[in-house]
Structure formats: C-alpha cells, structure tokens
C-alpha cells in the first residue's frame, strides 16, 4: 500500500510541477540511476545495472527532445552537445566497463542540475 501511495504522490507532484521543476526531476532521476548503476555493478547485479543505465539514457533523450533549438539559441546547442556527449559516454561505460565514463556523465549532469536549480529558484522568487 505504501508504494502505491508513494507512486500516486509522485504522479501528483509531476502533474502540478512547473516545467523547470520537471527538468530538475529529470536530472535527479538520471543522477540517482547513475549511482544505482555503479552500485549494481559493484554487487555484480548486471540486470539492475542495465536497467538503471537504460533509465539514464531515456532521461537524457527526453532532455534532448525538450530543447527548443530556435528559441534556445547557443545555450540549446551547447546543451545538445553535452547531452550527446553524455549518451556517448554511457555507451562507452556500458561496453567497456569504464566507470570513469560514468563519472563523467554524473559530473556533467550534476553541474547542469545545479545551474538549472539556481535559474528555477530565481524565477520562483521573482514570481512569488
């Protein structure tokens, strides 16, 4: 019952979140799953590792799909490059068992998340 309630709460949170908060949730999900993938690998749980990396890939693809290349200008193009780089690093990490590549993705996404959080929080303070 608890997991069902948590799922309903999360669904409600997503449905009522601003677009900025949704992007932060995507970053949080990717970072969480990167950590889970590394833990799963250390425990030799390759099913969990593959599942977690698949979730990270899906999240990055979703971030790519939300970019508005016309209105976003140079920033959108830079984000696109970082997301494509991250996808390539994920593939390298998965194929070559290269955890430096996974850490690179974590670092990129964490820095983007921190910068985006500042923007979102500043907008909410000005709007509130």
C-alpha positions as CSV (number, residue, x, y, z in Angstrom):
1,X,0.0,0.0,0.0
2,X,2.8,2.4,0.8
3,X,4.5,2.0,-2.6
4,X,1.1,2.7,-4.2
5,X,0.6,5.8,-2.2
6,X,4.1,7.0,-2.9
7,X,3.5,6.4,-6.6
8,X,0.3,8.4,-6.5
9,X,2.1,11.2,-4.7
10,X,4.9,11.3,-7.2
11,X,2.4,11.3,-10.1
12,X,0.6,14.3,-8.5
13,X,3.9,16.1,-7.9
14,X,4.8,15.7,-11.6
15,X,1.4,16.8,-12.8
16,X,1.4,20.0,-10.8
17,X,5.1,20.9,-11.3
18,X,6.4,23.8,-13.3
19,X,8.4,22.9,-16.5
20,X,11.5,24.0,-14.6
21,X,10.8,21.6,-11.7
22,X,10.2,18.8,-14.2
23,X,13.6,19.3,-15.7
24,X,15.1,19.2,-12.2
25,X,13.2,16.0,-11.5
26,X,14.7,14.5,-14.7
27,X,18.2,15.5,-13.7
28,X,17.6,14.0,-10.2
29,X,16.3,10.8,-11.8
30,X,19.3,10.5,-14.0
31,X,21.8,11.1,-11.2
32,X,20.0,8.6,-8.9
33,X,20.1,5.9,-11.6
34,X,23.8,6.6,-12.4
35,X,24.5,5.9,-8.7
36,X,22.3,2.8,-8.8
37,X,24.1,1.5,-11.9
38,X,27.5,1.9,-10.2
39,X,26.3,0.2,-7.0
40,X,24.7,-2.7,-9.1
41,X,28.0,-3.2,-10.9
42,X,29.9,-3.4,-7.6
43,X,27.3,-6.0,-6.5
44,X,27.6,-7.8,-9.8
45,X,23.8,-7.2,-10.4
46,X,24.1,-6.7,-14.1
47,X,20.3,-6.8,-14.7
48,X,19.9,-3.8,-12.3
49,X,22.9,-2.1,-13.9
50,X,21.4,-2.4,-17.4
51,X,18.0,-1.3,-16.2
52,X,19.5,1.8,-14.4
53,X,21.6,2.8,-17.4
54,X,18.6,2.4,-19.7
55,X,16.6,4.8,-17.5
56,X,19.5,7.3,-17.6
57,X,19.6,7.0,-21.4
58,X,15.8,7.6,-21.6
59,X,16.0,10.6,-19.4
60,X,18.8,12.2,-21.5
61,X,16.9,11.5,-24.7
62,X,13.9,13.2,-23.0
63,X,16.1,16.2,-22.1
64,X,17.3,16.3,-25.7
65,X,13.7,16.2,-27.0
66,X,12.7,19.2,-24.8
67,X,15.3,21.5,-26.3
68,X,13.9,24.4,-28.3
69,X,16.7,24.9,-30.8
70,X,15.2,28.0,-32.3
71,X,14.4,29.9,-29.1
72,X,17.2,28.4,-27.1
73,X,19.9,29.7,-29.3
74,X,23.5,29.0,-28.4
75,X,22.6,27.6,-24.9
76,X,20.3,25.0,-26.5
77,X,23.1,24.0,-28.9
78,X,25.6,23.7,-26.0
79,X,23.1,21.6,-24.0
80,X,22.5,19.4,-27.1
81,X,26.3,18.8,-27.3
82,X,26.5,17.9,-23.6
83,X,23.6,15.5,-23.8
84,X,25.0,13.8,-26.9
85,X,28.4,13.6,-25.2
86,X,26.7,12.0,-22.1
87,X,24.9,9.4,-24.3
88,X,28.2,8.5,-25.9
89,X,29.9,8.2,-22.5
90,X,27.1,6.0,-21.3
91,X,27.7,3.7,-24.3
92,X,31.4,3.7,-23.6
93,X,30.8,2.9,-19.9
94,X,28.5,0.1,-20.7
95,X,30.6,-1.6,-23.4
96,X,34.0,-1.1,-21.9
97,X,33.1,-1.3,-18.2
98,X,34.6,2.2,-17.9
99,X,33.4,3.8,-14.7
100,X,35.4,7.0,-15.5
101,X,33.0,7.5,-18.3
102,X,30.0,7.0,-15.9
103,X,31.6,9.5,-13.6
104,X,32.0,12.0,-16.5
105,X,28.2,11.7,-17.2
106,X,27.4,12.2,-13.5
107,X,29.7,15.2,-13.3
108,X,28.1,16.8,-16.4
109,X,24.5,16.2,-15.3
110,X,25.2,17.3,-11.8
111,X,26.7,20.6,-12.9
112,X,23.8,21.2,-15.2
113,X,21.3,20.3,-12.5
114,X,23.0,22.7,-10.1
115,X,22.9,25.6,-12.6
116,X,19.3,24.9,-13.6
117,X,18.3,24.8,-10.0
118,X,19.6,28.3,-9.5
119,X,17.7,29.5,-12.5
120,X,14.4,27.8,-11.4
121,X,14.8,29.1,-7.8
122,X,15.5,32.7,-9.0
123,X,12.4,32.6,-11.3
124,X,10.2,31.3,-8.4
125,X,11.5,34.0,-6.1
126,X,10.7,36.7,-8.6
127,X,7.3,35.3,-9.4
128,X,6.4,34.8,-5.8
